[in-house]
Each structure stands twice: as structure tokens, then as C-alpha cells.
């Protein structure tokens, strides 16, 4: 039955035509006792034609059937057809059902009142048997109840379908947002690893080129630093990719902490940057995500200091752990004339200065924002550059973290 039902739903006019033909055939079954069969057939044919348009033009069809019903009562009053009720009442039942289901119920109530008047007129004028009158009144009531129930069920199904569509669209949007957030996280991690190492290697290669003839020992030391930096970057890149491929990549970073900060400082010193390091508090006991954030801020800031700090760059790193937050401050000497400052992006809530086209400060800002912290980066009044980040130790309830979990 399912294919047949589906076909009827996709071809409503054909289905209404078949219903009209069935009611027409039902009207013809009583022709044996009818005094004027031609009039009965003509009325039944007109009623069937009007019923076939019940869903395309329900109001026109309904009142056409009502007019034919009244015409049948008048004709039966003039020329007595038979003892049966005049034709058209079954058609009227179907039209009442149609109006309740597909049109406004106020119009259906008006139509029901008109049908009640017609039934009373048939009872009073033609003396129709009370059993017939009660039977059709019951059919009208059942048609109204059935149509009201089906209408409510259709409305419920429509609402549920709409909610499911909205939920599916929201699920797809969340999936896209999650993929975008993951792509951004991977890009940020790879940028922090690769950009730092490549910047150090470029500075060392330039120094080796200048000192190749004048100071071969210094050039050789620079080349060793390039090799060591490349190997360290490759190892860290492998660890980062391995962590990004696991489910607990955001909670397991055993290589970050005070020892890792010390290694970064030693690497930058070997590259020619004079760095002073001051660490206060138990930094090894902070959450891994905060430790990673501190590591990346120091790493990126020292890389910028090496690139833009002049011939003898110097930087001071201060990392302090308080009860509720970790504060990172990296200050470097004024950059050499004509050097490009660290990249800057105008972002609400982040104070930046300078200009550029890279993503170093942008990456730090994104990482600090994800951890629920605050980042300030800009020039100092006396010259130089300072990056200061405050990372709360309990960022679980920050809006940024809530958005990531959603």
C-alpha cells in the first residue's frame, strides 16, 4: 500500500478524481427506485465534477456542492425522486472534511451551519426520515473531528520536521566550527615551531656568511647552531604533530615547563641574543595548557627580539606565578633603524603597536585568548618593545573556553 499511498499524495488531483468517481458510482446504485433517473444522474455528475476540484479550489467546490444539494432538495420537492434523501449529502461530508483540514475553520463552521440548515429544510420540507437526518449529522460531526485530528497531526509533524532541520543545520555548523578551530590550532602550533626555528637559523646563517672569512671559528659555531636548531625544531615538530593526532593533545605537553623555557633561552643565547631570565613561583605545577602558552609567548617574543633588536640584541624575560595567574613579560632593546617591528593586528581588547605582515603577535593573541588571558604588546616610551601576557590558572569558566567546548 505504501507505493499507492505515495502516488496518491504526489498526484492529489487524480486521487480526488477517483474519490469523485467512487461517490458518483455510489449515487447511481439507488437509481432503481428513482422516479426521474436522468435528473439524478445529472446532479450526481455535477456533484462529482465539483468534488474533483476540492483541493485546487476548495471554496468554489464546497459552495458548488452546497448549491447542487439545495437544488436537489428543491427538485425533490417538485418531482419526488424516491423515499431516499436527495443526492449530494455524501459529497457535502467530504467537502466539510476538506475545509476543516485545508482551509480556515471559521469558513468550515459557516459551511457546517449551512449544511445544518439544509438538513433541517430536507427534514421539514421533504419529510425525510429522522434516521437519515441523524445519520448525516453524525457523519458531519465525524468528518469535522477526523479533519481536526489530522490537521493537528500534520502541524505537529511539520513543526518536528522544522526543528529537526534546524538541529541538523546547527549540528553541521558546529562541525564546521570545530574543524575550523582545529585547523587554526594546528596552524598556530606549526607556526610557533617552524617560524621560531627558521628565524634563528636565518640569523645564524647571515652571521656565518659575514664571519666566514674574517672569523672562521665564529662562522663554524654559527653553523653548528644552525644544525642544532634544525634538529631541535624537527624533533619538536614531530612531537607537536604526534600530540595533535591524539585526543588529549590539549592536556598532555610534558616537554613544556621551566626546563623547556631554559632550553629556549639557551638556544637564543647561542644565536646571539643576550637574555636574562627570571622565574618566580612553582611554574612546573601549572596546567599543561598554561605551560604551553607561557612557552610559546616566550619563544615568539625572543624570536622577534632576535630579528628586530639590532646588532647586539638584548631581552629580559620575567615569568611570575601568583595564586590565580601566571604573568609573562618579555622586554627587548630598541630595534635597529629601519628594522621591521613585530606584526600587529587591531583587535579589541589587545593593545598593539607597529606594523607588519606576519602572524607572530596574532598567534600569541589567539593562544592567550583561548586560555582566557590578556595580551599587551607595544613600544615602550624609552624605546624597545614589550610583550606582557597574563594567563589565569583556572580558565575553565572563561567565555573562550566555553566556546571551544561548545
Steps between C-alpha positions, in 0.01 A plus 500: 500500500792739556577554126129558432473748789812682384359524148172644628685761706710605202191512269223662712278593203495139377420377850211748530374390159494138611315595820246697298451204265445266797233729652338542157479121466354480853228751404413291193434190710160643607368575149264200504247672727541852362220658310719735293831319441624753241479786751671287765784403264546863393516620860737219599727580202509869589576417863785266400647764270497759778651254748794425268619862556472489878871561567570730208205731568347388831267797556360494148459125513336509846238761416434343159420172676284684751310672220446165325385351833240777543402461134443129561276577800295747292477259206400219733230725643362560148552152354527230763803287415475230760469444873881538536661837583586724204847445343803699614521442875799264485675756280423765762656281771822476299504877436452579870799275576701682230423848633594408857826336390621737228328835565402724786275342762278805514404441138449133583271597790297723266476215253392259776228742608377520140494119479301487824243739350481280188445189712225669699341622178512146359341371819225763511427551129546147367420316820825305485521217746654608832742206483652639177528848648669374819731278296629786284531735797719234663705472180554879500620483861734209428637681194575808712671300778705294256615805305587688821708205625684457170560875478654505849712197413621664180589818687689296760692308232583826321628658822707193586645494148589868526668445837692204363613708203616777735677248724670340200611839368629592846685169522661560160596853603657372822692239302631767263595723796678209667696422183588868462612524863712186464654630179585829674652316796717284275610801296587691818706213640689444175563871459643527852736208443612571144513881507711506815756251369518649150545852638790388719656306212475800266669729753775243556548445126536875444756522780692203364510662156643823641760321716596228252832663399566739786424260786472134386461375857198721554355390165549136598324559831210663317469201267497265799221709650308478172533121500398472865206734453380304197520169682323643804227651282452173314468306824255752643303498175467123519386520863248772413354305209480187716314692771264656250403153380392385846182579693687642800719739299375793703580345838830315454809714434774344715781677316386846612590659833795676661748264336353572157512876568864465598573313175334776298709763676822302446417454132440872457823581683687271265340683209639833626222638718596613847221376725439535871251258650307533824244243613300530820264243649436132429465516122533124452170444685283713270255326262661372178297733279618804700860374490476467124359852473787643708752308291360627170478863616864497617615319187326735258600814692869402511492413130366847422763654728774316313367606161430864577730582793800643313861387481520413870148403599413460865182378666374445851250224581302505824253218574309526827246262643244643742209326668259566215709570190835472326648826368752499215696811411760515220678830442762558231729789406402757234511356151756614250403786264293379207423160652149361476312488832310192608172458310195678630127451467231729635296272723258618771645441844860465378733796496746480213723743321711501190438345163585186313358211304589194706296302748723491810307738722174377348590143597590606855178696529292202385674260737465734799134568415423127485650462848282784628792740546595850390786602270662842463774564247645834400784749501637643823534877550879470533526271200492128462212261499313318773262207494300437814254214539287406800369142499244402766567169671134396496371591152230233493219751539624760253284582196772390258527156657122465511488577128764239425315233698173588321 
